[in-house]
Amino acid sequence: MKTVIVSAQSINSICDLKLFQERLSQENNSTIFSIQYTPQERRDLIGEIKAYQPDILITADLAGFDQCTLTDNISYNLLDCKQLHLLLHEKLPNESCLTGQLSIAMFFYCAGDAYYKDLKAKYPHLPWLKSLSEWQVGGYHTESLYKAFQEVLQECKLLQ
């Protein structure tokens, strides 16, 4: 399975994302490609992702959601892969992107139940939103992230 992870920071500095990546590689026989991207960069992020031909895209904190089509839709809607979007911090600068039309292939998981309730109230049309309910600030997160990943894979099998 080919997996692309997009984050604004180094994968090593985000809430156990490096350990999560290692677990994916070992237990799911995933080939992982990490892309670091910030909105200040002028580059074709979607083209880079498409070049890897991923089965699943994972983003941390809505990295890349600023990339839009000519009609102002989220460019991630154009990808032909399942997508797991991890919202690990509240009040993200590009959170307003969630008001737009989003693909049914997008699965959103947020850090904690309080954040889940806030997002559900603000963006009731999100195609899939769940809480990483075991999430605790300063806690060990690899298991929560892996559980979300497995849930998305299971749900995608049901959709096929």
N, C-alpha and C positions, 0 to 999 in steps of 0.2 A: 504494500500500500504506500502510495506517495503522499506525503503530508508537507504542506508549506505552513510555516509559522511566521506571522508578520507582527512586529512590535516596534514601538518608537524608541525603546531603550534596548541595550544589550540583553539578550535572553538570560544571561548570567545574573542580571540584577533585578529580575522580576519574580517575586513570590514563588519560588520553587519551580519556575518554568523550565530551568535546565534539567532538574531531576525528572520532571514530567516528560520532557523530550527523550531522555535516556530510557525511561520506562516504556514509552511508545516504541522506541527502536528495538528494545529487547523483547517485549511481550507481544507486540503486534507485527513484528517484522516490518516495521515502517522505515521507509527511507525519508529522512527529515531534511528539509531545506529551510533555513532560517533567513529571513529578510528583515533588516533593520530599516525603517522608513520613518521620516518625519515630514510634516506638511510643508516645511520650508524648502524641501527638495523638489526640483523640477525634473521628474522622471516618470516613465511609464510603468508604474507599479503593476497595473493589471496585465500589461504585456509580459512583465517578468514572471508573474504568477502563472500565466497561461503557458509560458515556455516550459515550465516544470510539469505540466499536465497533471496536477494533483487530483487525488481522489477526495481529499478533504483539506480545507483551508482553516487554520486556526489564527485568530487575531487576539491580541491583548489590548484592552482599553481602547477599542475602536480605531486602532491604527489603520490608516488608509481610507477611512470613511469620508475624508475630505475630497477624495477623487470622484469627480462626477462626469457624467456623459454630457454631450452637447445639449440635451434636453433637461439637464439638471437633476437627473436620477443618480442614485448611488451606483458607481461603476462595478461594485461587487455583484450587483444583480446580473451582470453579463457573464459571470463565471459559470462554467458547467461542472460544478463540484459541490459537495456538501460543505457547509460552513459552520464552524463553532466559534462564536464570538464571546470572549471572556471579558466581562466588565469587572475588573478587580479593584477599582477605586471609584468612589462616588463623585458626582459633579464633574464629569469629564468635559473638557473644553468643546469637543465636537458631539456631545450627546444629542444636540438638537437634530443631528442627521437621522435620528430614529423616528422623526415625524414623517419622513418621506416613505414612498412605497418601497417595500422590502421583499426580497425573494422568499418563497416558501422553503427554499433550501437552507435558510439561515436559522441557526439555533443560538439563542442568547442565554448565557448563564452569568449571574451577577453574584458578587460577594456579600452574602448574608441576607437574612429575611427582611430586615428593615429597608435595605436598598431595593429588594425585589418589590415590596409594597409601593415604594416611591415610583419606581419605573412603571409598574402595572397601572398606577393611577395616571401618570403622565402620558404613557404610550400604550393604550389598551389594544391597539391594532397589531402589536408585534406578533409575527407569525409563531414564535415559540419563545417563551421566557420562563426560566426556572432559576431557583436560588441554589447557590452552593451553600446549603444551610449549615454545614459543619465549619464554614469559614470563620476563622477568628484572627484578629489582628495579631501578628507575631507568631501565629501557629504554623503547623506543618500542613502544607496544602497539596502535596503531590497526589494523595489519595482522592481528594475532592475533584481535582482536575481530571484525573484518570476516570473517575466514575462518570463525570459529565461526558467525556469522550466516548466511553462505552455506551452510554445512554443514547447518544446521537447515532452511533453506528447501529444500534438495535432499532431505533426509530426509523432510520433510513431503510433498513431491510423490510420493515412493515409497509413503507411507502412504495416499494418497488413491485 
